[in-house]
Amino acid sequence: GAGVSQTPSNKVTEKGKYVELRCDPISGHTALYWYRQSLGQGPEFLIYFQGTGAADDSGLPNDRFFAVRPEGSVSTLKIQRTERGDSAVYLCASSLWAGGPYNEQFFGPGTRLTVL
Amino acid sequence: RKEVEQDPGPFNVPEGATVAFNCTYSNSASQSFFWYRQDCRKEPKLLMSVYSSGNEDGRFTAQLNRASQYISLLIRDSKLSDSATYLCVREKGGSQGNLIFGKGTKLSVKP
């Protein structure tokens, strides 16, 4: 079956611009997660949704970052006034429910964001 | 201590070798632990969950020592296809779904 999909796969933007990154989770998965990964680092948690609501947004680095999941399926990560330090691979994952050792998070291929 | 700490490697081993990775973590409130595998320029994929009693899946064995806040992964009879980065992961205490990843340990299996 279809896995997690993310669009675009690559995004190049200029400093100060606004970007939106989209994630389509696996059908039927109620939990959706956003991470970002810089070169040589492990993924860093940003936010996760259980249904439509953000259950934990403690990883969002500042108020330039915002994410929504209005219908409990597709999610959009929005970054305002992008900075060069925002350059990273943004990973989305989904799972049937959130948490525990039995709820595997399935990751999408990521969006590689480059801020010039 | 960093939240999840791993030796970055690389570990260069011949086919058929046994290799062990270790990982330490800083927060005793974590309830769930995992090993993920990540191939170059690909997304992470779950290799196995880690249970207190230890668990085995084919050539892979994972152990958790809560008292020492230590996790290990043992790979027996290494294959070329095992070459990847292995990420040690804990679930943040009090926030199911918030996974905290180590930087990863790179394994290269040579013929």
Boltz contact constraints between the chains, C-beta under 6 A:
constraints:
  - contact:
      token1: [A, 31]
      token2: [B, 97]
      max_distance: 6.0
  - contact:
      token1: [A, 41]
      token2: [B, 103]
      max_distance: 6.0
  - contact:
      token1: [A, 42]
      token2: [B, 87]
      max_distance: 6.0
  - contact:
      token1: [A, 42]
      token2: [B, 101]
      max_distance: 6.0
  - contact:
      token1: [A, 42]
      token2: [B, 102]
      max_distance: 6.0
  - contact:
      token1: [A, 42]
      token2: [B, 103]
      max_distance: 6.0
  - contact:
      token1: [A, 42]
      token2: [B, 104]
      max_distance: 6.0
  - contact:
      token1: [A, 43]
      token2: [B, 101]
      max_distance: 6.0
  - contact:
      token1: [A, 45]
      token2: [B, 98]
      max_distance: 6.0
  - contact:
      token1: [A, 48]
      token2: [B, 97]
      max_distance: 6.0
  - contact:
      token1: [A, 56]
      token2: [B, 95]
      max_distance: 6.0
  - contact:
      token1: [A, 56]
      token2: [B, 98]
      max_distance: 6.0
  - contact:
      token1: [A, 98]
      token2: [B, 96]
      max_distance: 6.0
  - contact:
      token1: [A, 98]
      token2: [B, 97]
      max_distance: 6.0
  - contact:
      token1: [A, 99]
      token2: [B, 96]
      max_distance: 6.0
  - contact:
      token1: [A, 99]
      token2: [B, 97]
      max_distance: 6.0
  - contact:
      token1: [A, 100]
      token2: [B, 32]
      max_distance: 6.0
  - contact:
      token1: [A, 101]
      token2: [B, 32]
      max_distance: 6.0
  - contact:
      token1: [A, 101]
      token2: [B, 49]
      max_distance: 6.0
  - contact:
      token1: [A, 104]
      token2: [B, 46]
      max_distance: 6.0
  - contact:
      token1: [A, 107]
      token2: [B, 43]
      max_distance: 6.0
  - contact:
      token1: [A, 107]
      token2: [B, 44]
      max_distance: 6.0
  - contact:
      token1: [A, 109]
      token2: [B, 43]
      max_distance: 6.0
  - contact:
      token1: [A, 110]
      token2: [B, 43]
      max_distance: 6.0
